[in-house]
Amino acid sequence: MATETTTEQPAPSKDLIRQILPLMSRHTDDFRPKSYALWYAYATGDNQELKKDLDQRMQTGQKLSGAITFELYNRHLIESAESSVAKAQDALLSLISRTELQMSSADSETERFSNSLSEFGVSLNDPNRRENLKADVANMLDETTRAGQTIRKLLDEVRESQEEAARLTLELSKARDQANTDALTGLGNRGAFDAAIETMTQHRGSEALSLIMLDIDHFKKINDTYGHPFGDVVIRTVASAIRGLVRGRDFSARYGGEEFAVLLPETDEQGAKILAERIRDCIERSKIRREDGEQIGSITISAGVAEVASRETIESFIGRADRALYLSKTGGRNRVTCSPN
């Protein structure tokens, strides 16, 4: 039941919808979520490189194929997020190197000033130099003034470096969040899920670890009947229900287009099944309306649950949960199934 990974955009305004759908109709044969995300980014104008690339392709009059859409999506939306993280990291490392040079310079100046103080102390105790005391005092005053100026300059540089470090750290944090977050739902994306399941399986020790795989029932029919913008509303509704029920160390992600995953450390299969039933019930009872106020019938989800076995591979763990989800689908949907032993 696994579906392709997508990173959607936030729900567009009515004006954006009026731009996006005609653009897609005229210029692409691909109406999957990746294509929608691509044209959303084009319509907002936030990604100038993407806009330039699409403008050039539209001038040829040929519609974008699914393969070209996938290539553009990866180049302009996925790689740009990874590039933002890399740039923020490089800037922070550069700042650290610059600060180290500043401190090294300060150490040299402090050592020189300390030597000058020692020499001045020697001259004060040397009877043969007392006739030169006035000149020594003048020199020491010069050294003190110079040291004071150097230290003030260093303090200013350190203060600026602290401010820049705080800004770059925040920028890096935001870039990482964007790279690991599904923009449509606010949950983790597929990349974040892959990292989380690897960490949890490697460091769980003897603790239980369970996985819930959830999929929205009849989602293609929802999109075909009510349109992709309403499909986004349904996806966000499901994500909101999941977010409201997971707790503590639990990790939830949008695994694919209409599929979600929840990792539950310190939770056995029965505990995971109870949570999955709560999520299923919450979604079934949700009231979803279109923009015109029309209430849509119940949205339901199917779920599969598995608890990781000793020495089990990640692929096998996910596969068992996915097969349990398949059994829920073929068994009538709107139900939770545990992985067969």
ABEGO torsion letter per residue (X at the ends): XBBBBBBBBBBBBAAAAAAAAAAAAAABABABAAAAAAAAAAAAGABAAAAAAAAAAAAAGBBBBAAAAAAAAAAAAAAAAAAAAAAAAAAAAAAAAAAAAAAAAAAAAAAAAAAAAAAAAAAAABAAAAAAAAAAAAAAAAAAAAAAAAAAAAAAAAAAAAAAAAAAAAAAAAAAAAAABBAAAGBBBAAAAAAAAAAAAAAAEABBBBBBBBBBBGAAAAAAAAEAAAAAAAAAAAAAAAAAABBEABBBBBABAABBBBBBBGBBAAAAAAAAAAAAAAAAABBBBBAAGBBBBBBBBBBBBBBBBBGBBAAAAAAAAAAAAAAAAAAGEGBBBBBBX
